[in-house]
Amino acid sequence: MLVLVISSVSGCARLRNFSLKPYKINIQQGNFLEEDEIDMIEPGMTRSQVRFLLGTPMVADLFNSDRWDYYYYLKIGRTGQIYRRHFIVFFEGEETVRVEKRLGAEQLENS
C-alpha cells in the first residue's frame, strides 16, 4: 500500500509541470488570394473579369464604387500568430485602371 501511495504522489509532481490548454480554433475571414491570381489582374479588365478571377470583394465601399478591397485575415488559435493580406482594385467606369498591394500585406505578426 505504501508503494502505491508513493508512486501516485510522485506522478502528481510530474503533472504539476504539465499544463493542459484548451483547444483554440483558427479564425479565418475574408478572401484568400494566391499571388498568381493577383498577378493576373491587369489594367483594362472589366469588373466581371476581376470578379471571376478573385471572387466578390470583401468590402463594398458605399462612397466609392470604383474601388474594391479584398482582405484576408487568419489567426492561428494555438500560437496566436496573425496573417493579413490587403489587395485593392481601382476602376474607372467598368475597366480596371490599377491594382495596389498594401505594404506588409502578407506579413506575420504576433499578437
N, C-alpha and C positions, 0 to 999 in steps of 0.2 A: 504494500500500500504506500509506503514511504517513497519508493522508487517512482511510482505513478505520479504522486504529488510533485516531486522534484522535477520530473520530466515535463509536466504540464506547466509549471511555473517558468521553467527555462524557455519553453515555447512562447509564452506570453511576452517575455523580454525581447524576443526576436520580432514579434508582431508590433511592438511599440514603435519601431523604426519604419515599419511598413505602413504606408498610408493609402487608403482607398479613396480614389477621387471619382466623383460622379461622371458619367458619360456626358460629354457636351457635343451637340451636333454641329456640323458645319452650316454656316449661314451663307447662302448664295443669293444674290439679287442682280437683276439686270441682264444685259445681252452679252454672252460670252462670244467674243470675236477673235478668230485666228488672225495672225499677222498677214497671211497671204490673202485672206478675204478683204482686209482693209486696203491692202495694196492694189486690189483690183478696181477700186473706185477711182475714176478719172474725171476731170472736168469735161462737161458736155453730156454726161449720162443723165437720163431722166430720173425723176423721183421713183417711178415704178421699177426701174432697173436697180436703183440703190436699195429699195425695199426688198426686191427679190434676192439680192446678194446678202444683205445684212439683217433683214427682218425689220419689224416695226420698231421705231426708236423708243427708247425707254421714257424719254421726257418730251412731251409736246408743248412747245412754248406758245402760249396764247397770244403773246405780244409780238412775236417774231416767227412767222410761219416759214421763213426762209432759212431756218436753222434746225437741224435735227441733232439731238445729243444722244449718244449711246454710252451708257455707264455700265460698268461691271464691278461688283464688289463680292469678295469671298473672304470670310473669316473662318479660319481653321479652329474648330472648337477646342481641341485638346491643347494646342500650342498658343492660340490667341493671335497667330500671325494673320495679317490682313493684306490681301492683294487688291489693287484698284487699277482700273483702266478707264480712260475717258477719251472718246473719239467724237469729233464734230464734223458734220457735213453741212456746207453752206450752199444755198441755191439762189439763183436769180430766175424768177418765174418757175419753169419746170426743169431747168438744167442745173446741174452741179457746177459751181464755179471754183470751189476749193474744198480741201479737207484739212483737218487740223488734228494732230495728236497732241494731247496735253503732255508737257514735260513731266517725267516721273509717273506717267500713267500706268506703268506696269511694274512699279517698284514694290518692294516687300517692306512692310512696316511691322513693328512690334507694338502691340497696344498694352 
